[in-house]
């Protein structure tokens, strides 16, 4: 949890460390755990379909977008953050960008300079879509019965 020294988020797999005196120029694609103590100037993207966790520690910095199922931030991020499972913003988190999350924990002192947008849980969205497709539709409310309207306002 946020008050404890250890995060409530855990992911199995190998851990990659970007140490405090390291600067990475370019995008990173990974699975498992990625700990950022240094500087990443590029996007951090988890491999699709893999379990992944990004942790940006209090001296860590990312100048780019983060896309991963689980994200823990206690450092600085300049870019959008996309978390499809769990996002934790610890007390020293500083995000300059928009945050897209399914589940968020935010400690007192965390800062987001951008918007926070909830996104549906992908598994729940698939189940809901499957349920609605199985339901009977009337002639006027069938999903294929959509109209597109365009024009110019004077």
C-alpha positions in Angstrom: 0.0 0.0 0.0 1.1 3.6 -0.3 1.9 4.1 3.4 4.2 1.1 3.5 7.7 1.0 1.9 6.7 -1.9 -0.3 4.1 -1.4 -3.1 1.0 -3.5 -3.2 1.6 -4.1 -6.9 3.6 -7.3 -7.8 4.5 -8.9 -11.1 6.4 -12.1 -11.7 9.3 -12.1 -14.1 12.8 -10.6 -14.5 13.7 -7.1 -13.2 15.5 -4.6 -15.4 17.2 -1.7 -13.5 18.0 1.6 -15.0 20.3 2.9 -12.3 20.6 6.4 -11.0 23.6 7.4 -13.2 22.2 6.0 -16.4 20.5 7.9 -19.3 18.6 5.9 -21.9 17.9 7.7 -25.2 15.1 5.9 -27.1 12.1 3.7 -26.5 12.1 0.7 -24.2 9.9 -2.4 -24.8 9.8 -4.8 -21.9 8.0 -7.4 -19.9 8.5 -8.3 -16.2 9.6 -5.4 -14.0 11.3 -2.2 -15.1 12.8 0.0 -12.3 13.7 3.5 -13.3 16.2 5.2 -11.0 17.9 7.2 -13.8 16.6 9.1 -16.8 14.7 7.6 -19.8 14.3 10.0 -22.7 11.8 7.9 -24.8 8.6 5.9 -24.4 8.3 2.9 -22.1 6.0 0.3 -23.5 5.1 -3.1 -22.1 4.9 -6.0 -24.5 1.3 -6.7 -25.3 -0.3 -9.7 -23.5 2.6 -9.9 -21.0 2.5 -9.1 -17.3 4.5 -5.9 -16.7 5.2 -3.3 -14.0 7.1 0.0 -14.4 8.4 1.7 -11.2 9.7 5.2 -11.4 11.5 5.8 -8.0 11.8 9.2 -6.3 15.0 10.2 -8.2 13.9 8.6 -11.4 12.7 10.5 -14.4 10.9 9.6 -17.7 10.6 12.0 -20.6 8.1 10.2 -22.7 5.0 8.1 -22.6 4.5 5.1 -20.3 2.2 2.2 -21.4 2.0 -0.8 -19.0 -0.6 -2.8 -17.1 0.9 -1.8 -13.7 2.7 1.5 -13.0 4.1 2.9 -9.7 5.4 6.5 -9.8 7.3 8.2 -7.1 9.5 10.2 -9.4 8.9 12.5 -12.4 7.2 11.7 -15.7 6.8 14.2 -18.5 4.4 12.5 -20.8 1.1 10.6 -20.7 0.7 7.5 -18.5 -1.5 4.6 -19.6 -2.1 1.9 -17.0 -4.6 -0.9 -17.9 -4.5 -2.6 -14.5 -3.2 -0.7 -11.5 -1.6 2.8 -11.1 0.0 4.0 -7.9 1.0 7.6 -7.5 3.2 7.8 -4.4 3.8 11.0 -2.4 6.7 12.3 -4.5 5.0 11.5 -7.9 5.1 14.4 -10.4 3.3 13.8 -13.7 3.2 16.4 -16.5 0.7 14.8 -18.8 -2.6 13.0 -19.0 -3.1 9.8 -16.9 -5.3 7.0 -18.1 -6.1 4.3 -15.5 -8.4 1.4 -14.6 -7.6 1.5 -10.9 -5.7 4.3 -9.2 -4.1 4.9 -5.8 -2.9 8.4 -5.1 -1.1 9.5 -2.0 -1.2 12.9 -0.4 1.5 15.1 -2.1 1.3 13.4 -5.5 0.9 15.8 -8.4 -0.7 15.4 -11.8 -0.6 18.4 -14.2 -3.0 17.0 -16.8 -6.2 15.1 -16.8 -7.1 11.9 -15.1 -9.3 9.6 -17.2 -10.8 6.3 -16.1 -10.7 3.6 -18.8 -12.7 0.5 -18.6 -11.1 -2.7 -17.5 -10.3 -4.5 -20.8 -11.5 -7.9 -19.5 -14.8 -6.4 -18.1 -15.3 -4.5 -21.4 -14.9 -7.7 -23.4 -17.4 -9.5 -21.2 -19.9 -6.6 -21.4 -19.6 -6.5 -25.2 -20.1 -10.2 -25.4 -23.2 -10.0 -23.2 -24.7 -7.1 -25.2 -24.1 -8.9 -28.5 -26.0 -11.9 -27.2 -29.0 -9.8 -26.1 -32.0 -9.3 -28.5 -32.1 -5.9 -30.2 -35.1 -4.2 -31.6 -35.0 -2.8 -35.2 -34.2 0.7 -34.1 -31.5 -0.1 -31.6 -29.3 -2.6 -33.4 -25.6 -1.7 -33.2 -25.4 -1.7 -37.0 -28.2 0.9 -37.2 -26.0 3.9 -36.7 -26.4 7.1 -38.6 -23.5 9.5 -39.5 -24.4 13.1 -39.6 -22.1 15.7 -41.0 -22.5 19.2 -42.2 -21.4 22.8 -41.7 -22.7 25.2 -39.1 -23.3 28.7 -40.4 
